[in-house]
Amino acid sequence: MNRNESLHHQQQEHRAITRRHLFGRTATGIGSLALASLLHRDGLASPSAINPLAAKPTHFPAKAKRIIYLFMAGGPSQLELFDYKPKLAELSGKAPTAEMLQGKRFAFLKGNETLLGPTRSFGTYGQCGATLSDLIPHHRKIVDDICQIKTMQTDVFNHGPAKIFMNTGSAQTGRPSMGSWLSYGIGSESDSLPGFVVLQSGPRGPRNGAQLWSSGFLPSTYQGVPFRKGASPILNLQTPDGIGGMDGQRAFVDAAGDLNRLHHHHVGDPEIETRIAAYEMAYRMQTSAPELMSIQDETQETLDLYGVEVGKPSYAANCLLARRLIERDVRFVQLYHTNWDHHGGGGENIQTDLPKRTEEIDRATTALILDLKRLGLLEDTLVIWGGEFGRTPMGEVRQSVGRDHHIDAFTVWMAGAGVKPGFIYGETDELGFAPTENPVHVHDLHATILHLMGIDHERLTYRFMGRDFRLTDVHGNVVHDILS
């Protein structure tokens, strides 16, 4: 029988199914669904059997319950923000030695550029004695709450692949993002909002866009849900005319869910579970999302702390929204803010453009840490700040002064659950080229983040294309020295 004949035979067979045959074939499915529902009601079945996003047990007790990841897309210059190098200032304008450049990879430098000293003034702040530039004055209030990792290293020196690498552990597209791995591994404690939410601000979206919060080869129910700017963050959330209000919507979702469950029992496609979960989540979000987005219950003191202008989308508004999301048990909230590219071309430079970026984020970032601390949420919330790479000690002169991409040493900071506050980890050489002690690779950062969430990074795996994959691939070591 050829393929066309086989399809025709199946169609004829389906048309011939009677009501008795239907219930005969699906009785087992209906029974198992009813049993699963009863077991779930009585607490005898795994919640994930009903809802793939339900909270799951961790490998060991977690220090952090949730994450806010402040991703500065474009590569902030650590040499203008955190890592002050007096020797670099002394040698500014001189050519680097061949030994300095040996084995180094850059995106645009041609080898004839000179060293560029810090372009900002620095001071020492807090009991920890950390150096901060005048670009981030508000950070002085939280310098004893954050853990600075000054020796971050990555493998990729172009923006798109480097962003993917920092978010997925691979420079290739198609791998699950960190938020998706967490949603898959331990689910979410929220039943009315997505477990993984993405917020964006700045002049444009980050390069590679949705690939950065994709679920990759994991079921799509675990992908990040981007919220749009404005009063309607999620498309198509309102009930269409003619449905009969929320009662009619509930009836529709129940009917569609029953049919999808019967189909899932027959074919076993995990994407059907995604569809069921999406319908249920969308229904619950019809009431939870408007309440979430309304900030009328926030005091004027809080709005002023963040620098939020009501009705105006901004990084500050997203920081406040991030706090509101984790208050409602969202597991992973990721904020992308662009554009931190400082080559010296057009408006992308460290003299005029970098101060604009820091002014946009300094106050609100500080407010987020102070607010979480005030509310007692910082104890079990992990906050991460950083980009995909750093900036070179050499200048890159185009229309104005800038710096090229640098993958061998840059700064990321963390704060909150399980992380040593007021701690500086790692040291770079006198010019900021490379670590002199305690290098931390992206895979190490991922392993440490998962560890704080109660996950053994070597055990969180998913079988795809004949082998087990994980966020850290075959690499990664937990950086125990920064853990409290």
C-alpha beads as a LAMMPS data file, in Angstrom:
LAMMPS data file: protein, C-alpha beads

484 atoms
483 bonds

1 atom types
1 bond types

-500.0 500.0 xlo xhi
-500.0 500.0 ylo yhi
-500.0 500.0 zlo zhi

Masses

1 110.0

Atoms # bond

1 1 1 0.000 0.000 0.000
2 1 1 1.484 3.366 -1.009
3 1 1 1.398 6.490 1.167
4 1 1 -1.670 8.044 -0.513
5 1 1 -3.650 4.808 -0.220
6 1 1 -2.656 4.527 3.442
7 1 1 -3.817 8.075 4.189
8 1 1 -7.122 7.453 2.355
9 1 1 -7.643 4.255 4.353
10 1 1 -7.040 6.099 7.650
11 1 1 -9.456 8.848 6.687
12 1 1 -12.174 6.314 5.834
13 1 1 -11.524 4.497 9.096
14 1 1 -11.828 7.739 11.123
15 1 1 -15.118 8.616 9.386
16 1 1 -16.481 5.194 10.322
17 1 1 -15.848 5.575 14.072
18 1 1 -19.135 5.474 15.950
19 1 1 -19.868 7.036 19.336
20 1 1 -19.570 3.578 20.934
21 1 1 -16.224 2.971 19.225
22 1 1 -14.985 6.409 20.350
23 1 1 -15.674 5.725 24.022
24 1 1 -14.381 2.195 23.646
25 1 1 -11.062 3.444 22.326
26 1 1 -10.741 6.367 24.736
27 1 1 -12.168 4.872 27.919
28 1 1 -8.698 4.113 29.205
29 1 1 -7.620 7.661 28.470
30 1 1 -10.651 9.199 30.169
31 1 1 -10.181 6.916 33.152
32 1 1 -6.504 7.722 33.479
33 1 1 -7.206 11.443 33.231
34 1 1 -9.851 11.202 35.939
35 1 1 -7.517 9.153 38.138
36 1 1 -4.684 11.634 37.632
37 1 1 -6.995 14.486 38.589
38 1 1 -8.127 12.720 41.769
39 1 1 -4.568 11.806 42.750
40 1 1 -3.462 15.390 42.179
41 1 1 -6.361 16.673 44.293
42 1 1 -5.388 14.350 47.135
43 1 1 -1.691 15.160 46.847
44 1 1 -0.739 11.666 45.692
45 1 1 0.468 12.491 42.204
46 1 1 3.267 14.674 40.944
47 1 1 1.950 18.148 40.034
48 1 1 3.973 17.981 36.828
49 1 1 1.692 15.171 35.662
50 1 1 -1.043 17.826 35.454
51 1 1 1.012 20.970 34.855
52 1 1 4.502 20.813 33.295
53 1 1 5.342 24.158 34.942
54 1 1 4.452 23.024 38.466
55 1 1 7.184 23.367 41.091
56 1 1 9.455 20.333 41.374
57 1 1 11.904 19.265 44.091
58 1 1 15.515 20.425 43.867
59 1 1 18.574 18.153 44.110
60 1 1 19.491 19.698 47.464
61 1 1 18.261 22.622 49.597
62 1 1 18.379 25.831 47.583
63 1 1 19.711 29.169 48.788
64 1 1 17.782 31.028 46.064
65 1 1 14.163 30.564 45.064
66 1 1 14.151 32.964 42.129
67 1 1 16.436 34.997 39.869
68 1 1 16.453 38.513 38.424
69 1 1 19.066 38.733 35.658
70 1 1 19.940 42.282 34.583
71 1 1 21.542 41.729 31.184
72 1 1 23.428 44.741 29.801
73 1 1 23.422 43.846 26.111
74 1 1 26.465 45.044 24.200
75 1 1 29.326 44.600 26.658
76 1 1 29.768 47.302 29.352
77 1 1 33.309 48.601 29.802
78 1 1 34.610 47.233 33.093
79 1 1 37.537 49.671 32.792
80 1 1 35.152 52.649 32.991
81 1 1 32.929 51.167 35.710
82 1 1 34.541 48.731 38.173
83 1 1 38.131 47.749 37.397
84 1 1 40.405 50.752 37.969
85 1 1 43.926 50.378 36.553
86 1 1 46.400 53.151 37.531
87 1 1 49.140 51.541 35.426
88 1 1 46.900 51.653 32.376
89 1 1 46.390 55.355 33.002
90 1 1 50.161 55.806 33.246
91 1 1 50.805 54.007 29.950
92 1 1 47.856 55.504 28.055
93 1 1 48.869 56.346 24.479
94 1 1 51.719 53.843 24.381
95 1 1 51.694 50.719 22.222
96 1 1 51.090 47.392 23.980
97 1 1 53.947 44.935 23.793
98 1 1 53.806 41.887 21.532
99 1 1 53.747 39.735 24.660
100 1 1 50.580 41.487 25.855
101 1 1 48.798 40.685 22.597
102 1 1 50.079 37.138 22.182
103 1 1 47.209 34.692 21.879
104 1 1 44.545 37.395 22.281
105 1 1 41.519 37.607 19.971
106 1 1 39.641 40.801 19.127
107 1 1 36.703 41.639 16.909
108 1 1 37.979 44.792 15.169
109 1 1 41.451 45.769 16.431
110 1 1 44.166 45.580 13.771
111 1 1 47.211 45.518 16.044
112 1 1 48.368 49.120 15.716
113 1 1 46.155 50.598 18.445
114 1 1 47.570 52.150 21.611
115 1 1 46.630 51.597 25.242
116 1 1 43.783 53.735 26.545
117 1 1 43.711 54.706 30.207
118 1 1 40.492 54.988 32.244
119 1 1 38.379 57.859 30.933
120 1 1 36.537 58.348 34.251
121 1 1 37.504 59.170 37.821
122 1 1 37.336 56.413 40.425
123 1 1 36.930 56.241 44.179
124 1 1 36.963 53.581 46.898
125 1 1 33.679 52.874 48.660
126 1 1 32.072 50.688 51.306
127 1 1 33.593 48.538 53.989
128 1 1 34.774 46.198 51.242
129 1 1 36.877 48.967 49.680
130 1 1 35.604 48.391 46.151
131 1 1 36.479 50.807 43.371
132 1 1 33.630 52.420 41.436
133 1 1 33.680 55.126 38.795
134 1 1 31.786 58.381 38.877
135 1 1 29.428 56.940 36.220
136 1 1 27.622 54.787 38.798
137 1 1 27.336 56.936 41.943
138 1 1 24.201 55.177 43.197
139 1 1 26.088 51.866 43.290
140 1 1 28.000 53.237 46.278
141 1 1 24.881 52.520 48.366
142 1 1 24.941 48.801 47.513
143 1 1 28.651 48.113 47.112
144 1 1 28.607 46.163 50.395
145 1 1 25.622 44.097 49.187
146 1 1 27.072 42.855 45.902
147 1 1 29.747 40.314 45.007
148 1 1 31.940 41.507 42.139
149 1 1 33.528 38.875 39.906
150 1 1 36.285 40.757 38.077
151 1 1 37.723 37.799 36.165
152 1 1 34.839 36.636 34.006
153 1 1 35.887 34.916 30.780
154 1 1 33.972 33.815 27.715
155 1 1 34.834 32.084 24.441
156 1 1 33.088 34.264 21.864
157 1 1 33.970 37.812 20.803
158 1 1 31.074 38.741 18.473
159 1 1 27.872 40.104 19.977
160 1 1 25.256 37.683 18.656
161 1 1 27.050 34.408 19.442
162 1 1 28.415 35.840 22.711
163 1 1 24.915 36.700 23.935
164 1 1 23.716 33.226 23.014
165 1 1 26.723 31.708 24.814
166 1 1 26.119 33.709 27.983
167 1 1 22.445 32.742 27.998
168 1 1 22.551 29.126 26.788
169 1 1 26.092 27.844 27.403
170 1 1 26.648 27.377 23.671
171 1 1 27.576 29.793 20.884
172 1 1 25.282 27.891 18.515
173 1 1 21.589 28.652 18.255
174 1 1 19.045 26.024 19.198
175 1 1 20.093 25.340 22.794
176 1 1 17.786 26.047 25.752
177 1 1 18.336 29.262 27.680
178 1 1 19.138 29.292 31.380
179 1 1 15.609 30.365 32.287
180 1 1 14.220 27.482 30.233
181 1 1 16.526 24.985 31.970
182 1 1 15.299 26.251 35.342
183 1 1 11.652 26.060 34.282
184 1 1 12.226 22.509 33.040
185 1 1 14.226 21.449 36.082
186 1 1 12.318 22.906 39.025
187 1 1 9.218 24.522 37.524
188 1 1 7.622 27.629 38.983
189 1 1 5.685 28.390 42.157
190 1 1 3.361 30.766 40.316
191 1 1 0.154 29.334 38.867
192 1 1 -1.105 32.583 37.348
193 1 1 2.024 33.956 35.613
194 1 1 4.727 32.420 33.400
195 1 1 7.730 30.909 35.160
196 1 1 10.165 32.770 32.872
197 1 1 9.484 36.395 31.910
198 1 1 11.587 38.653 29.647
199 1 1 11.537 42.468 29.823
200 1 1 13.304 44.779 27.366
201 1 1 14.378 48.419 27.376
202 1 1 16.793 50.654 25.518
203 1 1 16.933 51.931 21.926
204 1 1 16.499 48.455 20.355
205 1 1 16.196 44.795 21.195
206 1 1 19.276 42.629 21.823
207 1 1 20.936 40.885 18.888
208 1 1 19.493 37.419 18.226
209 1 1 16.332 38.360 20.098
210 1 1 14.128 35.395 20.945
211 1 1 17.029 32.947 20.600
212 1 1 18.268 34.319 23.931
213 1 1 15.179 33.140 25.810
214 1 1 14.313 30.168 23.615
215 1 1 13.565 26.729 25.051
216 1 1 15.661 25.159 22.275
217 1 1 15.010 21.439 22.106
218 1 1 13.073 21.484 25.385
219 1 1 9.281 21.586 25.069
220 1 1 8.206 25.109 24.172
221 1 1 6.230 25.485 27.407
222 1 1 9.576 26.313 29.050
223 1 1 10.522 29.241 26.797
224 1 1 10.656 32.808 28.075
225 1 1 7.558 34.975 27.707
226 1 1 8.455 38.516 26.571
227 1 1 6.303 41.280 28.011
228 1 1 5.787 44.235 25.692
229 1 1 6.187 47.850 26.724
230 1 1 3.038 49.660 27.767
231 1 1 -0.269 48.885 29.456
232 1 1 -0.921 45.711 27.405
233 1 1 2.235 43.628 27.890
234 1 1 0.781 40.436 26.415
235 1 1 -0.994 40.176 23.088
236 1 1 -4.416 38.538 22.675
237 1 1 -5.083 38.278 26.418
238 1 1 -8.532 39.883 26.385
239 1 1 -11.578 37.660 25.920
240 1 1 -12.998 38.055 22.379
241 1 1 -16.537 39.280 21.869
242 1 1 -19.168 36.563 21.755
243 1 1 -17.460 34.185 24.197
244 1 1 -19.750 35.082 27.089
245 1 1 -17.364 36.710 29.530
246 1 1 -15.088 34.831 31.908
247 1 1 -17.639 32.029 32.453
248 1 1 -17.763 31.350 28.732
249 1 1 -13.994 31.569 28.517
250 1 1 -13.652 29.036 31.356
251 1 1 -15.994 26.629 29.578
252 1 1 -14.048 26.988 26.334
253 1 1 -10.681 26.398 28.031
254 1 1 -12.069 23.324 29.842
255 1 1 -13.480 21.845 26.630
256 1 1 -10.303 22.496 24.649
257 1 1 -8.229 21.060 27.491
258 1 1 -10.283 17.838 27.599
259 1 1 -9.922 17.320 23.870
260 1 1 -6.193 18.068 23.976
261 1 1 -5.689 15.587 26.827
262 1 1 -7.472 12.871 24.891
263 1 1 -5.308 13.615 21.869
264 1 1 -2.161 13.637 24.016
265 1 1 -3.049 10.229 25.453
266 1 1 -3.351 8.878 21.909
267 1 1 -0.224 10.402 20.321
268 1 1 2.015 11.337 23.278
269 1 1 3.276 14.597 21.736
270 1 1 4.746 16.805 24.538
271 1 1 3.792 19.921 22.597
272 1 1 0.148 19.102 23.352
273 1 1 0.991 19.474 27.047
274 1 1 2.467 22.854 26.162
275 1 1 -0.788 23.834 24.447
276 1 1 -2.867 22.762 27.461
277 1 1 -0.625 24.639 29.870
278 1 1 -0.656 27.732 27.617
279 1 1 -4.476 27.837 27.532
280 1 1 -4.690 27.481 31.303
281 1 1 -1.997 30.089 31.921
282 1 1 -3.592 32.548 29.489
283 1 1 -6.935 32.180 31.270
284 1 1 -5.415 32.846 34.686
285 1 1 -3.356 35.733 33.361
286 1 1 -6.505 37.503 32.199
287 1 1 -6.978 38.533 35.807
288 1 1 -3.398 38.415 37.148
289 1 1 -1.668 40.443 34.393
290 1 1 -3.713 43.674 34.730
291 1 1 -3.191 43.630 38.504
292 1 1 0.527 43.012 38.015
293 1 1 0.968 45.926 35.611
294 1 1 -0.966 48.391 37.751
295 1 1 1.460 50.208 40.043
296 1 1 -1.157 52.345 41.767
297 1 1 -0.556 50.421 44.978
298 1 1 3.103 51.472 44.982
299 1 1 3.975 54.457 47.172
300 1 1 5.367 57.630 45.701
301 1 1 8.476 56.976 47.780
302 1 1 8.997 53.674 45.950
303 1 1 8.397 55.228 42.524
304 1 1 10.901 57.965 43.353
305 1 1 13.409 55.403 44.612
306 1 1 13.450 53.655 41.221
307 1 1 12.958 56.818 39.192
308 1 1 9.770 55.493 37.593
309 1 1 7.568 57.850 35.609
310 1 1 4.055 56.400 35.610
311 1 1 2.955 55.404 32.118
312 1 1 6.450 55.726 30.646
313 1 1 8.225 52.466 29.713
314 1 1 11.833 52.381 30.906
315 1 1 14.529 50.255 32.496
316 1 1 13.464 51.716 35.840
317 1 1 9.867 50.611 35.270
318 1 1 11.119 47.139 34.329
319 1 1 13.170 46.904 37.539
320 1 1 10.062 47.690 39.571
321 1 1 8.056 45.218 37.494
322 1 1 10.733 42.578 38.108
323 1 1 10.284 43.017 41.843
324 1 1 6.500 42.700 41.451
325 1 1 6.935 39.549 39.352
326 1 1 9.124 37.745 41.869
327 1 1 6.741 38.786 44.655
328 1 1 4.196 36.735 42.706
329 1 1 6.572 33.733 42.606
330 1 1 7.821 34.023 39.019
331 1 1 10.979 31.894 38.941
332 1 1 13.193 33.756 36.449
333 1 1 12.916 37.369 35.321
334 1 1 15.410 38.656 32.764
335 1 1 15.820 42.312 31.863
336 1 1 17.655 43.220 28.650
337 1 1 18.891 46.790 28.350
338 1 1 20.658 48.061 25.216
339 1 1 22.966 49.394 23.857
340 1 1 26.323 49.016 25.621
341 1 1 28.488 48.880 22.467
342 1 1 31.384 51.347 22.826
343 1 1 33.554 51.158 19.702
344 1 1 33.696 54.871 18.997
345 1 1 31.535 54.775 15.885
346 1 1 28.733 57.316 15.659
347 1 1 26.935 57.432 18.999
348 1 1 28.625 54.259 20.274
349 1 1 31.490 55.612 22.364
350 1 1 32.682 55.729 25.945
351 1 1 32.746 59.524 26.161
352 1 1 29.115 60.458 25.460
353 1 1 27.087 57.264 24.937
354 1 1 28.317 55.237 27.936
355 1 1 27.256 57.984 30.397
356 1 1 23.750 57.850 28.904
357 1 1 23.534 54.090 29.483
358 1 1 24.790 54.294 33.055
359 1 1 22.403 57.141 33.869
360 1 1 19.541 54.940 32.633
361 1 1 20.422 51.984 34.878
362 1 1 22.409 53.160 37.921
363 1 1 19.593 54.517 40.073
364 1 1 17.055 51.803 39.265
365 1 1 19.519 48.932 39.690
366 1 1 20.497 50.271 43.099
367 1 1 16.836 50.778 43.997
368 1 1 16.048 47.178 43.103
369 1 1 18.664 45.840 45.536
370 1 1 17.602 48.250 48.303
371 1 1 13.903 47.483 47.759
372 1 1 14.408 43.705 47.764
373 1 1 16.474 44.062 50.929
374 1 1 13.821 46.249 52.609
375 1 1 11.086 43.722 51.803
376 1 1 13.129 40.718 52.954
377 1 1 13.180 39.320 49.400
378 1 1 16.928 39.590 48.805
379 1 1 17.474 36.685 51.217
380 1 1 16.128 34.185 48.693
381 1 1 16.387 36.139 45.421
382 1 1 19.546 36.020 43.310
383 1 1 20.273 39.184 41.298
384 1 1 22.850 39.069 38.473
385 1 1 24.245 42.070 36.548
386 1 1 26.491 41.906 33.481
387 1 1 26.854 41.676 29.712
388 1 1 28.207 39.182 27.199
389 1 1 31.855 40.350 27.425
390 1 1 33.958 43.353 28.419
391 1 1 36.156 45.961 26.725
392 1 1 39.821 46.073 25.697
393 1 1 42.608 48.043 27.420
394 1 1 43.450 49.393 23.955
395 1 1 41.468 52.220 22.422
396 1 1 39.559 51.892 19.179
397 1 1 39.373 55.173 17.323
398 1 1 36.646 55.672 14.751
399 1 1 34.730 58.951 14.767
400 1 1 35.437 59.101 18.521
401 1 1 37.181 57.078 21.215
402 1 1 35.929 53.613 22.114
403 1 1 37.051 50.123 23.093
404 1 1 36.776 46.783 21.305
405 1 1 35.261 43.530 22.603
406 1 1 37.293 41.751 25.281
407 1 1 36.631 38.140 26.323
408 1 1 39.536 37.415 28.688
409 1 1 38.565 39.525 31.699
410 1 1 35.403 41.474 32.499
411 1 1 33.167 42.182 35.494
412 1 1 29.868 40.612 36.485
413 1 1 28.275 41.091 39.872
414 1 1 25.785 39.057 41.870
415 1 1 23.781 39.823 44.986
416 1 1 21.353 38.139 47.318
417 1 1 20.634 34.549 48.169
418 1 1 23.730 32.542 49.056
419 1 1 26.303 35.033 47.698
420 1 1 28.918 36.757 49.875
421 1 1 27.990 40.441 50.163
422 1 1 30.655 43.096 49.798
423 1 1 33.041 40.574 48.274
424 1 1 35.482 41.034 45.397
425 1 1 36.548 37.861 43.645
426 1 1 39.461 37.557 41.265
427 1 1 42.098 40.028 40.159
428 1 1 43.301 41.117 36.743
429 1 1 46.787 42.221 35.725
430 1 1 47.864 45.860 35.970
431 1 1 46.487 46.669 32.512
432 1 1 43.286 44.604 32.715
433 1 1 44.243 42.148 29.984
434 1 1 43.743 38.872 31.861
435 1 1 43.172 37.344 35.309
436 1 1 46.143 36.921 37.613
437 1 1 44.055 34.762 39.966
438 1 1 40.660 33.050 40.155
439 1 1 39.405 33.111 36.547
440 1 1 35.687 32.374 36.216
441 1 1 34.380 30.989 32.932
442 1 1 30.788 31.341 31.734
443 1 1 30.287 27.610 32.392
444 1 1 31.471 28.154 35.983
445 1 1 29.001 31.022 36.389
446 1 1 26.156 28.828 35.124
447 1 1 27.159 25.956 37.409
448 1 1 27.211 28.348 40.371
449 1 1 23.820 29.864 39.550
450 1 1 22.238 26.408 39.271
451 1 1 23.913 25.385 42.541
452 1 1 22.344 28.357 44.327
453 1 1 18.970 27.238 42.959
454 1 1 19.488 23.785 44.464
455 1 1 20.484 22.097 41.199
456 1 1 23.498 19.923 40.456
457 1 1 24.482 21.189 37.002
458 1 1 25.757 17.740 35.992
459 1 1 22.407 16.098 36.799
460 1 1 20.091 18.582 35.067
461 1 1 20.041 16.941 31.640
462 1 1 17.743 16.374 28.678
463 1 1 18.180 13.630 26.099
464 1 1 18.137 14.934 22.546
465 1 1 19.528 13.508 19.308
466 1 1 20.881 10.462 21.089
467 1 1 22.783 12.114 23.934
468 1 1 22.224 13.967 27.181
469 1 1 22.599 17.747 27.045
470 1 1 22.981 20.186 29.920
471 1 1 23.397 23.950 30.378
472 1 1 27.116 23.608 31.160
473 1 1 27.757 21.093 28.352
474 1 1 30.729 19.015 29.622
475 1 1 32.308 21.870 31.584
476 1 1 31.719 24.043 34.634
477 1 1 32.778 24.177 38.272
478 1 1 30.826 25.752 41.115
479 1 1 32.701 28.804 42.451
480 1 1 32.361 27.917 46.130
481 1 1 34.582 30.818 47.246
482 1 1 31.863 33.383 46.504
483 1 1 29.135 31.480 48.359
484 1 1 28.124 32.487 51.861

Bonds

1 1 1 2
2 1 2 3
3 1 3 4
4 1 4 5
5 1 5 6
6 1 6 7
7 1 7 8
8 1 8 9
9 1 9 10
10 1 10 11
11 1 11 12
12 1 12 13
13 1 13 14
14 1 14 15
15 1 15 16
16 1 16 17
17 1 17 18
18 1 18 19
19 1 19 20
20 1 20 21
21 1 21 22
22 1 22 23
23 1 23 24
24 1 24 25
25 1 25 26
26 1 26 27
27 1 27 28
28 1 28 29
29 1 29 30
30 1 30 31
31 1 31 32
32 1 32 33
33 1 33 34
34 1 34 35
35 1 35 36
36 1 36 37
37 1 37 38
38 1 38 39
39 1 39 40
40 1 40 41
41 1 41 42
42 1 42 43
43 1 43 44
44 1 44 45
45 1 45 46
46 1 46 47
47 1 47 48
48 1 48 49
49 1 49 50
50 1 50 51
51 1 51 52
52 1 52 53
53 1 53 54
54 1 54 55
55 1 55 56
56 1 56 57
57 1 57 58
58 1 58 59
59 1 59 60
60 1 60 61
61 1 61 62
62 1 62 63
63 1 63 64
64 1 64 65
65 1 65 66
66 1 66 67
67 1 67 68
68 1 68 69
69 1 69 70
70 1 70 71
71 1 71 72
72 1 72 73
73 1 73 74
74 1 74 75
75 1 75 76
76 1 76 77
77 1 77 78
78 1 78 79
79 1 79 80
80 1 80 81
81 1 81 82
82 1 82 83
83 1 83 84
84 1 84 85
85 1 85 86
86 1 86 87
87 1 87 88
88 1 88 89
89 1 89 90
90 1 90 91
91 1 91 92
92 1 92 93
93 1 93 94
94 1 94 95
95 1 95 96
96 1 96 97
97 1 97 98
98 1 98 99
99 1 99 100
100 1 100 101
101 1 101 102
102 1 102 103
103 1 103 104
104 1 104 105
105 1 105 106
106 1 106 107
107 1 107 108
108 1 108 109
109 1 109 110
110 1 110 111
111 1 111 112
112 1 112 113
113 1 113 114
114 1 114 115
115 1 115 116
116 1 116 117
117 1 117 118
118 1 118 119
119 1 119 120
120 1 120 121
121 1 121 122
122 1 122 123
123 1 123 124
124 1 124 125
125 1 125 126
126 1 126 127
127 1 127 128
128 1 128 129
129 1 129 130
130 1 130 131
131 1 131 132
132 1 132 133
133 1 133 134
134 1 134 135
135 1 135 136
136 1 136 137
137 1 137 138
138 1 138 139
139 1 139 140
140 1 140 141
141 1 141 142
142 1 142 143
143 1 143 144
144 1 144 145
145 1 145 146
146 1 146 147
147 1 147 148
148 1 148 149
149 1 149 150
150 1 150 151
151 1 151 152
152 1 152 153
153 1 153 154
154 1 154 155
155 1 155 156
156 1 156 157
157 1 157 158
158 1 158 159
159 1 159 160
160 1 160 161
161 1 161 162
162 1 162 163
163 1 163 164
164 1 164 165
165 1 165 166
166 1 166 167
167 1 167 168
168 1 168 169
169 1 169 170
170 1 170 171
171 1 171 172
172 1 172 173
173 1 173 174
174 1 174 175
175 1 175 176
176 1 176 177
177 1 177 178
178 1 178 179
179 1 179 180
180 1 180 181
181 1 181 182
182 1 182 183
183 1 183 184
184 1 184 185
185 1 185 186
186 1 186 187
187 1 187 188
188 1 188 189
189 1 189 190
190 1 190 191
191 1 191 192
192 1 192 193
193 1 193 194
194 1 194 195
195 1 195 196
196 1 196 197
197 1 197 198
198 1 198 199
199 1 199 200
200 1 200 201
201 1 201 202
202 1 202 203
203 1 203 204
204 1 204 205
205 1 205 206
206 1 206 207
207 1 207 208
208 1 208 209
209 1 209 210
210 1 210 211
211 1 211 212
212 1 212 213
213 1 213 214
214 1 214 215
215 1 215 216
216 1 216 217
217 1 217 218
218 1 218 219
219 1 219 220
220 1 220 221
221 1 221 222
222 1 222 223
223 1 223 224
224 1 224 225
225 1 225 226
226 1 226 227
227 1 227 228
228 1 228 229
229 1 229 230
230 1 230 231
231 1 231 232
232 1 232 233
233 1 233 234
234 1 234 235
235 1 235 236
236 1 236 237
237 1 237 238
238 1 238 239
239 1 239 240
240 1 240 241
241 1 241 242
242 1 242 243
243 1 243 244
244 1 244 245
245 1 245 246
246 1 246 247
247 1 247 248
248 1 248 249
249 1 249 250
250 1 250 251
251 1 251 252
252 1 252 253
253 1 253 254
254 1 254 255
255 1 255 256
256 1 256 257
257 1 257 258
258 1 258 259
259 1 259 260
260 1 260 261
261 1 261 262
262 1 262 263
263 1 263 264
264 1 264 265
265 1 265 266
266 1 266 267
267 1 267 268
268 1 268 269
269 1 269 270
270 1 270 271
271 1 271 272
272 1 272 273
273 1 273 274
274 1 274 275
275 1 275 276
276 1 276 277
277 1 277 278
278 1 278 279
279 1 279 280
280 1 280 281
281 1 281 282
282 1 282 283
283 1 283 284
284 1 284 285
285 1 285 286
286 1 286 287
287 1 287 288
288 1 288 289
289 1 289 290
290 1 290 291
291 1 291 292
292 1 292 293
293 1 293 294
294 1 294 295
295 1 295 296
296 1 296 297
297 1 297 298
298 1 298 299
299 1 299 300
300 1 300 301
301 1 301 302
302 1 302 303
303 1 303 304
304 1 304 305
305 1 305 306
306 1 306 307
307 1 307 308
308 1 308 309
309 1 309 310
310 1 310 311
311 1 311 312
312 1 312 313
313 1 313 314
314 1 314 315
315 1 315 316
316 1 316 317
317 1 317 318
318 1 318 319
319 1 319 320
320 1 320 321
321 1 321 322
322 1 322 323
323 1 323 324
324 1 324 325
325 1 325 326
326 1 326 327
327 1 327 328
328 1 328 329
329 1 329 330
330 1 330 331
331 1 331 332
332 1 332 333
333 1 333 334
334 1 334 335
335 1 335 336
336 1 336 337
337 1 337 338
338 1 338 339
339 1 339 340
340 1 340 341
341 1 341 342
342 1 342 343
343 1 343 344
344 1 344 345
345 1 345 346
346 1 346 347
347 1 347 348
348 1 348 349
349 1 349 350
350 1 350 351
351 1 351 352
352 1 352 353
353 1 353 354
354 1 354 355
355 1 355 356
356 1 356 357
357 1 357 358
358 1 358 359
359 1 359 360
360 1 360 361
361 1 361 362
362 1 362 363
363 1 363 364
364 1 364 365
365 1 365 366
366 1 366 367
367 1 367 368
368 1 368 369
369 1 369 370
370 1 370 371
371 1 371 372
372 1 372 373
373 1 373 374
374 1 374 375
375 1 375 376
376 1 376 377
377 1 377 378
378 1 378 379
379 1 379 380
380 1 380 381
381 1 381 382
382 1 382 383
383 1 383 384
384 1 384 385
385 1 385 386
386 1 386 387
387 1 387 388
388 1 388 389
389 1 389 390
390 1 390 391
391 1 391 392
392 1 392 393
393 1 393 394
394 1 394 395
395 1 395 396
396 1 396 397
397 1 397 398
398 1 398 399
399 1 399 400
400 1 400 401
401 1 401 402
402 1 402 403
403 1 403 404
404 1 404 405
405 1 405 406
406 1 406 407
407 1 407 408
408 1 408 409
409 1 409 410
410 1 410 411
411 1 411 412
412 1 412 413
413 1 413 414
414 1 414 415
415 1 415 416
416 1 416 417
417 1 417 418
418 1 418 419
419 1 419 420
420 1 420 421
421 1 421 422
422 1 422 423
423 1 423 424
424 1 424 425
425 1 425 426
426 1 426 427
427 1 427 428
428 1 428 429
429 1 429 430
430 1 430 431
431 1 431 432
432 1 432 433
433 1 433 434
434 1 434 435
435 1 435 436
436 1 436 437
437 1 437 438
438 1 438 439
439 1 439 440
440 1 440 441
441 1 441 442
442 1 442 443
443 1 443 444
444 1 444 445
445 1 445 446
446 1 446 447
447 1 447 448
448 1 448 449
449 1 449 450
450 1 450 451
451 1 451 452
452 1 452 453
453 1 453 454
454 1 454 455
455 1 455 456
456 1 456 457
457 1 457 458
458 1 458 459
459 1 459 460
460 1 460 461
461 1 461 462
462 1 462 463
463 1 463 464
464 1 464 465
465 1 465 466
466 1 466 467
467 1 467 468
468 1 468 469
469 1 469 470
470 1 470 471
471 1 471 472
472 1 472 473
473 1 473 474
474 1 474 475
475 1 475 476
476 1 476 477
477 1 477 478
478 1 478 479
479 1 479 480
480 1 480 481
481 1 481 482
482 1 482 483
483 1 483 484
